[in-house]
Amino acid sequence: MGNPKRKTDTLVLDADENGPQTVNSVMRAFSILRCFEYGAQYLGNQEICRQTELPKATVSRLTFTLSSLGYLTYNPSLEKYSLGTSVLSLAHAFMKSNDVVTIARPLMQELANYTKSAVMLAVGDSDQDRMVLLEVCQGDTTFQMNLAAGARVPHGSTALGRADLAVRPMEFFQRHLDNLEKKTDPAHWQKIRAGIIRAREEYENYGFCFSLGDWNPDVFAVGVPMVSADRSRVLAFNCSGRVSIVTREKLVHDFGPKLVALRNTVYQHTEGRF
């Protein structure tokens, strides 16, 4: 019969804190580490409590434990925590062991130089709220996007996020829309939702989707998803540049097809294992 969990299409799965396989203390510990994703260098237990909505006693125990393991560093004079070197070690190990980045990087740089734009590779974060950049290749020295590996960009308004969502099964897609609506300013929701819905249609028609000034009014971008052979993971590539150079016509007839070809080459070299 085999392991039934291995037969599950993981493209539709979300983290479930009430699931039978979930260890809540681990989820809580990582929710504390994620508090530092927004650029804060130091956070105290009170601030972490507000962000995670965890009890003070729980936060105190977890920050002490994470500090003892090197994932947080305690500053006695500030009575606050910062990220520890063990986090960097994990990130370094991930990048060194991830062949897809090594394979994709020179192809991305070649396309970035050709298009005079930025070419990026990203994956959805654990909460599926944003896309985490794995690599950024710049092709225009006069228009450097202030993004680097490790940065996060929105799911709904970027070509990277829309490409990720465009290939997801409808069950996951609809659930994501419901969750995203709860976190979005109602004044902006209809526009964001329309862009996400349109991106699925664009992917069906072109094999790629767009973000035409939706995230940054000065930037037009095209995005392409890449699904692993075992359907356990989705990565996304994009090509984005200033609107004076990257027009919609170029995206449709030139840059988009070249991005698809890049994706296909990376997939072939990795044999879909990433």
C-alpha positions in Angstrom: 0.0 0.0 0.0 2.9 2.4 0.8 2.8 5.5 2.8 -0.4 7.4 2.1 1.1 10.7 3.0 3.6 10.3 0.1 0.7 10.1 -2.3 -0.8 13.3 -1.2 -0.5 16.3 -3.6 1.4 18.6 -1.4 0.7 21.6 -3.6 -2.7 21.8 -1.8 -1.4 21.5 1.7 -1.1 24.3 4.3 0.5 24.2 7.7 -2.1 23.0 10.2 -1.3 23.8 13.8 -4.1 21.4 14.9 -2.9 18.5 12.8 -2.0 15.2 14.4 1.6 15.4 13.0 2.2 19.0 14.2 4.4 19.8 17.1 3.0 23.1 18.4 6.1 24.1 20.4 8.2 23.9 17.2 5.7 26.0 15.3 5.7 28.6 18.1 9.5 28.7 18.2 9.7 29.4 14.5 6.9 32.0 14.8 9.3 33.9 17.1 12.2 33.7 14.6 9.9 35.0 11.9 9.3 38.1 14.0 12.7 39.3 12.8 11.9 39.0 9.1 10.5 42.5 9.0 13.8 44.3 9.5 13.9 44.6 13.3 17.4 44.0 14.7 16.3 43.8 18.4 13.1 42.6 19.9 12.1 42.1 23.5 9.8 39.5 24.9 6.9 42.0 25.1 7.3 42.9 21.4 7.4 39.2 20.5 4.3 38.6 22.5 2.4 41.2 20.6 3.5 39.9 17.2 3.0 36.2 17.9 0.0 36.5 20.3 1.7 33.9 22.5 1.6 34.0 26.3 4.5 35.9 28.0 5.6 32.7 29.9 5.7 30.7 26.6 7.7 33.4 24.8 10.2 33.7 27.7 10.8 29.9 27.7 11.2 29.8 23.9 13.5 32.8 23.6 15.7 31.3 26.3 15.8 28.0 24.5 16.5 29.6 21.1 19.3 31.6 22.7 20.9 28.5 24.2 20.9 26.9 20.8 22.4 30.0 19.1 19.3 31.0 17.0 18.9 34.1 19.1 21.4 36.3 20.9 20.5 38.1 24.1 21.7 41.7 24.7 21.7 42.4 28.4 22.0 46.1 28.2 18.9 46.4 25.9 17.2 43.4 27.5 16.3 42.3 23.9 17.1 39.6 21.4 18.6 39.5 18.0 19.1 36.7 15.5 22.0 34.4 16.3 24.6 32.9 14.0 22.9 29.5 13.9 20.3 31.1 11.6 23.0 32.1 9.2 24.5 28.7 9.3 21.2 27.1 8.3 20.7 29.7 5.5 24.3 29.0 4.2 23.7 25.2 4.3 20.5 25.6 2.4 22.1 27.7 -0.4 25.1 25.4 -0.7 23.0 22.3 -0.9 20.4 23.7 -3.3 21.6 22.7 -6.8 18.7 24.6 -8.5 20.2 28.0 -7.6 23.6 27.0 -8.8 22.2 25.8 -12.1 19.8 28.7 -12.6 22.2 31.6 -11.7 24.3 31.8 -14.9 21.1 31.4 -17.0 19.4 34.1 -15.0 22.3 36.5 -15.4 22.4 35.9 -19.1 18.7 36.8 -19.4 19.1 39.8 -17.1 21.9 41.2 -19.3 19.8 40.6 -22.4 16.6 42.2 -21.1 18.4 45.0 -19.1 16.2 44.0 -16.1 16.3 42.0 -12.9 15.7 38.2 -13.1 14.7 36.5 -9.8 14.0 33.0 -8.4 11.7 32.6 -5.4 9.7 30.2 -3.4 6.6 30.7 -1.2 7.3 31.2 2.5 6.0 28.8 5.1 2.8 30.9 5.6 2.3 31.2 1.9 1.9 35.0 2.4 4.9 36.1 0.6 7.6 34.9 -1.8 11.2 34.4 -0.5 13.9 35.4 -3.0 16.5 32.7 -3.6 18.5 34.6 -6.2 18.5 38.0 -7.9 20.5 38.8 -11.0 20.7 42.4 -12.1 21.1 43.4 -15.7 20.8 47.2 -15.6 23.4 49.1 -13.7 21.3 52.3 -13.8 18.2 50.6 -12.4 19.1 48.4 -9.5 16.1 46.9 -7.7 16.9 47.0 -3.9 16.3 43.3 -3.5 18.6 40.4 -2.6 18.4 36.7 -1.7 16.4 36.3 1.5 14.1 39.3 0.9 10.4 38.7 0.7 7.9 40.2 -1.7 4.1 40.1 -1.7 2.2 37.1 -3.1 -0.8 38.8 -4.7 0.7 41.8 -6.5 4.0 40.5 -7.8 4.7 38.3 -10.9 6.5 35.8 -8.7 3.6 35.4 -6.3 1.0 35.3 -9.1 3.1 32.6 -11.0 3.1 30.5 -7.8 -0.6 30.8 -7.4 -1.4 30.3 -11.1 -0.2 26.7 -11.0 -1.8 25.7 -7.6 -4.9 23.4 -7.6 -8.2 25.3 -7.2 -8.6 24.0 -3.6 -5.4 25.7 -2.4 -5.9 28.7 -4.7 -9.4 29.5 -3.2 -8.2 28.9 0.4 -5.3 31.3 -0.3 -7.6 34.0 -1.6 -9.8 33.7 1.5 -6.7 34.0 3.8 -5.3 36.9 1.8 -8.5 38.8 1.9 -8.5 38.8 5.7 -5.0 40.4 5.8 -5.6 43.0 3.0 -6.9 46.5 3.3 -10.5 46.3 2.0 -9.9 49.3 -0.1 -7.3 47.4 -2.1 -8.7 43.9 -2.0 -10.8 44.0 -5.2 -7.9 45.2 -7.3 -5.5 42.6 -5.8 -8.0 39.8 -6.3 -8.7 40.8 -9.9 -4.9 40.7 -10.6 -4.6 37.2 -9.1 -7.6 35.8 -11.0 -6.3 37.4 -14.2 -2.9 35.9 -13.7 -4.4 32.3 -13.8 -6.0 33.2 -17.1 -2.8 34.6 -18.4 -0.9 31.5 -17.5 -3.4 29.4 -19.3 -3.1 31.6 -22.4 0.6 32.4 -22.5 2.4 30.0 -20.1 3.4 33.0 -18.0 1.6 35.9 -16.1 2.2 39.6 -15.5 2.4 42.3 -12.9 2.2 45.5 -14.8 2.9 48.2 -12.2 0.7 46.4 -9.6 3.4 46.1 -7.0 5.7 48.9 -8.1 4.2 51.5 -10.5 7.6 51.9 -12.2 8.1 48.2 -12.9 6.6 45.7 -15.4 7.3 42.0 -14.8 6.5 38.6 -16.1 6.5 35.4 -14.0 6.8 31.7 -14.7 6.2 28.8 -12.2 8.3 25.6 -12.0 6.7 22.6 -10.3 8.9 19.8 -9.0 8.5 16.3 -10.5 6.9 14.9 -7.3 4.6 18.0 -7.1 5.9 18.8 -3.6 7.3 22.2 -4.4 6.7 25.3 -6.6 9.5 27.8 -7.5 8.9 30.8 -9.6 11.1 32.9 -11.9 10.4 36.5 -13.0 11.9 39.1 -15.2 11.2 42.7 -14.1 12.4 46.1 -15.2 11.5 49.7 -15.6 8.4 50.4 -17.8 10.4 52.6 -20.2 12.3 49.4 -21.3 10.1 46.5 -20.3 6.9 47.0 -22.2 3.9 44.5 -22.2 4.6 43.8 -25.9 8.2 42.8 -25.1 7.0 40.6 -22.2 4.5 38.8 -24.4 6.7 38.3 -27.5 10.2 38.2 -26.2 11.0 38.2 -22.5 8.2 35.9 -21.4 9.0 33.1 -23.9 12.7 33.4 -23.0 11.8 33.1 -19.3 9.8 30.0 -20.1 12.8 28.6 -21.9 15.1 29.4 -18.9 12.6 27.6 -16.6 12.5 24.5 -18.9 16.3 24.4 -19.1 16.6 24.5 -15.3 13.9 21.8 -14.9 15.7 19.5 -17.4 19.1 20.0 -15.7 17.6 19.3 -12.2 15.3 16.5 -13.6 12.5 18.2 -11.6 14.2 17.5 -8.3 14.5 20.6 -6.1 
